[in-house]
Amino acid sequence: MPTLTCPSCHSPLQPHAEFGTETIVCGHCRALVGIDGSQATPLGRQDESSARLASEAPLRLGARGTLRGKPVTVTGILERADGDYTWHEIAIADAAGDVGWLWVDRGHFSLGVCEGKQCVSYGADHHYHYQGHKLALFNKGKARVVAAVGEFPFKIDAAALSEITDYIAPPYVASFEDAAWWVFEYVPLADIERAFGVSCPAPVGIGINQPAPYQRQRRAFGLVTVAALLAAILIHFAAGRAPIAAPLVAGTVDLLAAKDAPPESFGPFTLERRWNSLEVEVHAPVVNAWADLTLALVSQETGRSYWTSRGVEFYRGVDSDGPWTEGSTVSTALVRSIPAGTYVLLAHGEAGTWNQGSAPPAAEVRIFDHPAPTSNLLLAIVAVLGVAGLYLFAAHRFESARWQMSDYEPKEYT
């Protein structure tokens, strides 16, 4: 390309023919200059915004890097705006001179992956699609050029307003502008920094096409949730066979023995599972009386004791409303987390009366194997569903933050 000069300040211009340059920004006066073969024509002047853009853009003009395996160079930077909302569009050229684009919105980078009228299709479901992804309408606006540096493969009209409609299907955003589609794919900031060897400010908020970690993982998380629920149910029924009808140990406890009398001993009996749940049943023929038993399971291997107490009380009488009863002659309790081993049951009892009641001389105590109580299964299900609920809540918060940037209601996309 022949040597050209800026029509405004006559400084030399050096457009690159291999980039298909149609607009170049004068490095001296910042004027926009149209390039048509050997002709340079003025397109407009710029204020100090252009100088600011050169020093504050997300990437510097002339920066070189390797993005997705392809060496590229930053050849042009645009700052555009819709009202007070601004973003950057960065032209990057490869070794063959083909120009691609990086779109930078609030520090979130996206790489152009398709450009043209046929990039996006309109389906029978009355939605736009890109490569099988349903696109959701996100925003509409009118964009203008605020500032530019470098060179570009099209004419820039700084006074023009372009109508833009954005659709999203993370990680993609498809923008319809000037009767053509521009599709960008989200690029994590770490990839940009690694590609160009730079350090960029952290992105602000959620990018409109930023992939939600919850979105990417939702199928796997759903499968894990279902698997966890099935595992809990299978473990419950595998380890939790029906309770054995015969008691592990049974005995009659003297309720008339002195308080300081030694406890009575029953057993031994053996628990084979690693952890066990036992049902303790106490029965005494009390009438207007009560009976309490203090019980201890004592391991013959370790000497460790597991204490519990259980009582029964039963009262009856007649008042102005007629006969009444209260209480029961049978009481049960569940004792959990008893380790495997051989045990003896120590028991001591006492009784008392009310309103001329009769205290029984003895109480019956029986202990049954009670593996895998249903409450354990319910707790496991609640825990799994609780984690799933937290996951869904986090996913909802992420999407809510995304759609706060939109003038439209969230739509389903896949």
PETALIN-V799148 format. One record per residue. N is the residue number from 1. PHI is phi in degrees with one decimal (NA if undefined). OMEGA is omega in radians with two decimals (999 if undefined). D_FIRST is the distance of its C-alpha to the first C-alpha in whole Angstrom. Layout:
n: {N:N}
phi: {PHI:PHI}
omega: {OMEGA:OMEGA}
d_first: {D_FIRST:D_FIRST}
This chain:
n: {1:2:3:4:5:6:7:8:9:10:11:12:13:14:15:16:17:18:19:20:21:22:23:24:25:26:27:28:29:30:31:32:33:34:35:36:37:38:39:40:41:42:43:44:45:46:47:48:49:50:51:52:53:54:55:56:57:58:59:60:61:62:63:64:65:66:67:68:69:70:71:72:73:74:75:76:77:78:79:80:81:82:83:84:85:86:87:88:89:90:91:92:93:94:95:96:97:98:99:100:101:102:103:104:105:106:107:108:109:110:111:112:113:114:115:116:117:118:119:120:121:122:123:124:125:126:127:128:129:130:131:132:133:134:135:136:137:138:139:140:141:142:143:144:145:146:147:148:149:150:151:152:153:154:155:156:157:158:159:160:161:162:163:164:165:166:167:168:169:170:171:172:173:174:175:176:177:178:179:180:181:182:183:184:185:186:187:188:189:190:191:192:193:194:195:196:197:198:199:200:201:202:203:204:205:206:207:208:209:210:211:212:213:214:215:216:217:218:219:220:221:222:223:224:225:226:227:228:229:230:231:232:233:234:235:236:237:238:239:240:241:242:243:244:245:246:247:248:249:250:251:252:253:254:255:256:257:258:259:260:261:262:263:264:265:266:267:268:269:270:271:272:273:274:275:276:277:278:279:280:281:282:283:284:285:286:287:288:289:290:291:292:293:294:295:296:297:298:299:300:301:302:303:304:305:306:307:308:309:310:311:312:313:314:315:316:317:318:319:320:321:322:323:324:325:326:327:328:329:330:331:332:333:334:335:336:337:338:339:340:341:342:343:344:345:346:347:348:349:350:351:352:353:354:355:356:357:358:359:360:361:362:363:364:365:366:367:368:369:370:371:372:373:374:375:376:377:378:379:380:381:382:383:384:385:386:387:388:389:390:391:392:393:394:395:396:397:398:399:400:401:402:403:404:405:406:407:408:409:410:411:412:413:414}
phi: {NA:-65.2:-68.3:-119.5:-124.9:-69.1:-64.0:-89.2:-123.2:64.2:-74.4:-66.1:-115.6:-131.1:-69.8:-101.4:-62.9:-67.4:-88.4:64.2:-63.7:-117.0:-136.8:-132.2:-98.5:-62.9:-71.4:-97.9:-103.8:69.6:-71.2:-87.8:-124.2:-84.1:-116.0:-138.5:66.4:-97.1:-104.9:-119.3:-122.3:-70.8:-112.0:149.3:-100.8:-123.8:-89.7:-66.5:-58.9:-66.4:-65.1:-64.2:-60.9:-60.8:-99.8:-114.9:-63.6:-56.8:-128.9:-85.5:-58.4:90.7:-61.7:-116.0:-166.1:-123.9:-111.5:53.7:81.5:-119.4:-65.4:-137.6:-131.4:-74.4:-110.3:-162.8:-135.5:-113.5:-109.1:-121.5:-150.0:-124.8:66.5:-91.1:-89.1:-121.1:-154.0:-123.2:-124.9:-115.3:-83.5:-128.1:-113.1:-90.6:-65.0:-85.8:90.4:-70.2:-101.3:-116.1:-137.4:-113.7:-105.5:-123.4:-121.2:55.3:87.9:-91.8:-96.9:-138.0:-103.9:-64.1:-120.1:-159.6:-145.2:146.3:-78.2:-102.9:-63.5:-116.0:-113.2:-109.3:-92.4:-66.1:-84.5:63.8:-128.7:-79.7:-135.3:-131.6:48.7:85.2:-96.0:-75.0:-94.3:-111.4:-61.0:-115.0:-155.1:-129.6:-170.0:-122.9:-105.1:-128.1:-86.5:-88.8:-159.6:-148.4:-140.0:97.5:-135.9:-141.9:-86.2:-158.7:-77.5:-103.5:-111.9:-64.7:-91.7:-81.1:-114.3:-108.2:-79.1:-126.1:-122.4:-104.8:-122.4:-128.4:-155.2:-43.9:-91.7:-106.0:-130.3:-113.6:-109.4:-101.9:-147.9:52.8:63.9:-140.0:-99.4:-126.1:-107.8:-121.2:-113.9:-61.8:-122.6:-58.2:-57.3:-60.1:-67.2:-66.0:-62.2:-70.7:-67.2:-106.4:63.7:-126.1:-119.6:-109.7:-60.0:-63.7:-61.2:-100.2:65.6:-101.9:-67.4:-65.1:-117.6:-68.7:-64.4:-78.7:-56.8:-70.4:-66.7:-67.0:-101.2:-64.7:-66.5:-63.4:-66.1:-62.4:-64.5:-63.8:-63.5:-62.8:-62.4:-65.2:-65.3:-64.1:-63.0:-61.7:-67.6:-63.9:-62.3:-59.9:-80.5:-74.0:-89.6:-112.9:-59.6:-63.6:-56.4:-71.4:-66.7:-79.2:-70.8:-68.5:-154.1:-147.0:-167.2:-109.2:-103.7:-71.5:-92.4:-101.2:-67.9:-63.3:-61.0:-94.4:-71.4:-65.4:-68.0:-81.3:-117.3:-133.7:117.2:-81.6:-144.8:-118.1:-106.9:-97.8:-73.0:-60.2:-130.4:-134.8:-116.7:-122.3:-103.0:-99.7:-120.4:-120.1:-135.8:-150.1:-79.4:-84.7:-137.0:50.2:-157.1:-138.9:-142.9:-121.5:-118.8:-102.6:-122.1:-142.3:-94.7:-115.1:-72.4:-75.6:-84.1:-109.3:79.1:-71.3:-113.3:-122.3:-96.9:-155.8:-138.9:-150.2:-140.1:-130.7:-153.6:-145.1:-131.8:-149.9:-179.0:-135.2:-133.4:-62.6:-91.4:111.8:-65.0:-145.7:-138.0:-151.8:94.8:-155.2:-91.7:-128.8:-142.1:-127.9:-147.1:-106.7:-111.2:-108.1:60.6:-94.6:-71.6:-61.4:151.5:-105.7:-131.8:-119.2:-103.1:-103.7:-139.9:-138.9:-128.4:-150.4:-144.0:-152.5:-126.8:-145.7:52.6:64.4:-74.4:-118.0:-86.7:-71.8:-78.0:-150.5:-129.4:-97.1:-127.3:-137.0:-123.2:-114.3:-69.5:-134.8:-69.4:45.0:-62.0:-57.1:-61.0:-63.1:-62.3:-62.4:-63.4:-64.1:-64.7:-61.5:-64.5:-63.9:-67.6:-64.4:-63.2:-61.0:-63.7:-62.6:-60.8:-64.9:-64.5:-63.5:-63.2:-64.4:-63.5:-62.0:-67.7:-62.1:-64.3:-62.3:-78.6:-64.9:-82.1:-103.6:-93.5:-123.9:-77.2:-59.0:-119.9:-70.9:-141.0:-128.9}
omega: {-3.14:3.12:3.14:3.10:3.14:3.12:-3.07:-3.06:3.10:3.03:-3.13:3.08:-3.12:3.10:-3.13:-3.12:-3.10:3.11:-3.07:-3.01:3.04:3.07:3.04:3.12:3.13:-3.14:-3.11:-3.08:3.10:3.13:3.03:-3.06:3.09:-3.13:3.10:-3.07:-3.13:-3.11:3.06:-3.09:-3.14:3.08:-3.14:3.09:3.09:3.09:-3.08:3.11:-3.14:3.11:3.11:-3.14:-3.11:-3.08:-3.04:-3.12:-3.14:3.03:-3.10:3.05:-3.13:3.13:3.14:3.11:3.09:-3.07:-3.11:3.05:-3.09:3.07:-3.13:3.10:3.07:-3.08:3.14:-3.13:3.05:2.89:-3.13:-3.08:2.95:-2.98:3.13:-3.08:-3.07:3.05:-3.11:3.00:-2.99:3.09:3.11:-3.10:3.08:-3.05:3.14:-3.14:3.09:-3.06:3.02:-3.03:2.92:3.07:-3.05:-3.11:3.13:3.12:3.09:-3.10:3.01:-3.09:3.09:-3.12:3.10:-3.13:3.12:-3.07:-3.05:-3.09:-3.04:3.11:3.12:-3.00:3.12:3.11:3.11:3.04:3.01:-3.12:2.99:3.13:3.08:3.14:3.08:-3.09:3.13:3.10:-3.08:-3.10:2.95:3.13:3.08:-3.02:3.05:3.07:3.09:-3.11:3.14:2.98:3.11:-3.12:-2.96:-3.09:3.08:3.10:3.11:3.04:-3.05:-3.11:-3.04:3.01:3.14:3.08:-3.11:3.03:-3.10:3.03:-3.11:2.93:-3.03:0.28:-3.06:2.90:-3.14:-3.12:3.10:-3.07:3.11:3.06:3.12:3.11:3.03:-3.08:-3.13:3.09:-3.09:3.11:3.11:-3.10:-3.13:3.12:3.11:-3.13:3.13:-3.10:-3.05:3.12:-3.10:3.02:-3.07:3.06:3.14:3.10:3.14:3.05:3.13:3.08:-3.06:3.09:3.13:3.13:3.05:3.09:3.13:3.13:-3.13:-3.01:-2.96:3.14:3.13:3.14:3.10:3.11:3.12:3.14:3.12:3.13:3.13:3.11:3.12:3.13:3.12:-3.14:-3.13:3.12:-3.14:-3.07:3.11:-3.12:-3.02:3.08:-3.11:3.13:3.11:-3.07:-3.11:3.13:3.03:3.12:3.13:3.14:3.09:-3.05:3.13:3.13:-3.11:-3.12:3.13:-3.11:-3.11:3.12:3.12:-3.13:3.07:-3.06:3.12:-3.13:0.13:3.02:-3.01:3.02:-3.01:-3.12:-3.12:3.07:-3.00:2.99:-3.08:3.07:3.13:-3.14:3.12:3.11:3.07:-3.10:-3.09:3.02:-3.01:-3.11:3.11:3.08:3.12:3.07:2.97:-2.99:3.08:2.97:-3.05:3.11:3.11:3.13:-3.01:-3.07:-3.13:-3.09:3.06:-2.98:2.96:3.07:-3.13:-3.13:3.03:3.05:-3.12:-3.10:3.07:-3.14:-3.14:3.05:-3.06:3.12:-3.14:-3.13:3.09:3.05:3.12:3.09:-3.11:3.10:3.14:3.12:3.12:3.08:3.13:3.10:-3.03:2.97:3.04:-3.10:3.12:3.12:3.10:-3.00:2.89:3.13:3.03:-3.06:3.04:-3.07:3.04:-3.07:3.10:-3.07:3.09:3.03:3.08:3.09:3.13:3.13:3.13:3.13:-3.06:3.07:3.10:3.06:3.10:3.11:-3.12:2.97:-3.11:-3.06:3.01:3.10:-3.12:-3.14:3.09:3.11:3.13:3.10:3.12:3.13:3.11:-3.14:-3.14:-3.14:3.08:3.09:3.10:3.11:3.09:3.10:-3.13:3.11:3.12:3.11:3.13:3.13:3.13:-3.12:3.09:3.11:3.11:-3.00:2.99:3.12:-3.04:3.02:-3.05:3.12:3.10:3.07:3.13:3.02:-3.10:999}
d_first: {0:4:7:8:12:15:17:20:20:17:16:13:10:8:8:7:6:9:11:11:11:12:14:13:16:16:18:20:21:21:20:18:15:14:10:10:8:7:10:12:15:18:20:22:24:25:28:29:29:25:26:29:27:25:28:30:28:30:27:25:21:20:23:23:26:27:28:31:30:26:24:21:20:20:17:18:22:24:27:29:33:36:38:39:37:34:32:28:26:23:20:20:18:19:18:16:14:17:18:22:24:27:29:31:34:37:36:36:33:32:29:28:29:29:27:28:31:33:33:36:39:42:45:49:50:48:46:42:41:38:39:43:43:44:42:44:43:42:41:39:38:35:32:30:27:28:25:22:20:16:14:15:15:17:18:20:23:25:28:29:31:31:34:34:37:37:39:40:42:41:39:37:36:35:33:33:31:29:31:29:31:29:32:32:34:36:35:37:36:38:35:32:34:34:30:29:32:32:35:35:38:40:40:42:44:44:40:41:40:41:43:47:48:51:50:48:52:54:55:56:58:60:61:62:64:65:66:68:70:71:72:74:76:76:77:80:81:81:83:84:87:90:92:95:99:101:101:99:102:105:108:111:110:114:113:117:116:116:113:113:114:111:109:109:107:106:104:103:100:96:93:90:87:85:85:88:89:92:94:98:100:103:106:110:112:112:114:114:112:109:109:106:105:103:101:99:98:98:96:99:96:94:97:94:96:94:96:97:99:100:103:105:107:109:111:112:115:116:115:115:113:114:114:111:109:106:105:105:107:104:101:98:95:92:91:88:86:89:88:89:93:97:98:101:102:104:105:108:109:111:112:113:115:115:118:120:118:118:116:116:117:114:110:108:105:102:99:97:93:91:87:84:85:83:82:80:78:78:76:74:73:72:70:68:68:67:64:63:63:62:59:58:59:56:54:55:54:50:50:51:49:46:47:48:44:45:46:48:51:50:50:50:47:47}
